[in-house]
Amino acid sequence: MLLSKKQIFFLTNLNKNDLIIKIMLKNLTFPVTPSVLIVDDILSNLELIEAVVKGEGYEVLKAMNARDAISLFEERQPDIAVLDVMMPEIDGFQLCQILKDMAGKRYFPIILLTALNDKESRIRGIECGADDFISKPFEPRAFLAKLKSLLRIKFLYDELDHSENIILTLAVALEARDPYTRGHSTRVGDLSREFAEYIGLSNYDQDMIRKAGLLHDIGKIGLSETLLLKPSRLTEQEHDVIKRHPIIGEEICKPLNSLQMILPAIRHHHERWDGKGFPDGLKGDEIPLYARILSIVDSFDAMLSERPYRKGRSFREVLEIFKREREYGQWDPVLVGNFIEMLNVLGEEYIVNNRIAYKLER
């Protein structure tokens, strides 16, 4: 059952309507049995929370200090944590920050259980990454409602990640059909991320551009294998068919909210700085930044790679092409200058060895 904003409002303002609480608690279900990490240095508190949580049929992982909690987190990967704030050595605020850092990009909800009701304590909890608070002494139904609400959000995030991973896996599988393009999208994604870092883009942008690189050719799944594997050069008519793949790729990825930021990159990675590209003939700064980055890195990897109708060029040859054609209208000339600088910093050995290493992994 997907929670509406109104339902979540009731769950987080439980004193407003007890009837709503009962209905929501009854109807909330999960795809697997949730595991709950409970951390409190007072045994009686620990046992009380355990009884409430186990009453819902959830798995309980208990710890009486932060160090044991960290070990349990590493070994068991719980779905949510309930942390007492007032603990010796490492308190709940610090532990919250540690667990959030350990979870990385994975959504891991945390509820802080505290007798502190002052504004500063709440602010500190939020700064440490806490998702919600429960005041002591707590009312079991209020506690369970907040617990279930966060668990539901957590499982929705997991489902979203799973759907995204299916599409990413599909992109890699698509290239496995063709020995000449195998690994291309992964290399484009990885090098695009390095380039984004080099020009000072945020970590978020770096992650997005990597996904865009992985998925930039996903639209080719809608094209015939005969066309994709043709050993000779394409006819003009065949090339027109190939030019549809950015639009197809955008349509494949459009249903996932998590990929909305990279849709323009997928659609426009074959646009040209001079406006002579496809599918929309965008020009100059009209072309989204992600797409301009992909266009450069995609071309770089393609020129290095062997094709049925030609041999791959050397690193030095490709570098000279970029220097010579920087102002010819295919790419953003400023970004090409940045890219050449980065390649000189990384060096030929780094690029070549990475390509060899990837082939060995496959």
Secondary structure, 3 states (H helix, E strand, C coil): CCCCHHHHHHHHCHHHCHHHHHHHHHHCCCCCCCEEEEECCCHHHHHHHHHHHHCCCCEEEEECCHHHHHHHHHHHCCCEEEEECCCCCCCHHHHHHHHHHHHCCCCCCEEEEECCCCHHHHHHHHHCCCCEEEECCCCHHHHHHHHHHHHHHHHHHHHHHHHHHHHHHHHHHHHCCCCCCCCHHHHHHHHHHHHHHHCCCCHHHHHHHHHHHHHCCHHHHHCCHHHHCCCCCCCHHHHHHHCCHHHHHHHHHCCCHHHHHHHHHHHHCCCCCCCCCCCCCCCHHHCCHHHHHHHHHHHHHHHHCCECCECCCCHHHHHHHHHHHCCCCCCCHHHHHHHHHHHHHHCHHHHHHHHHHHHHHC
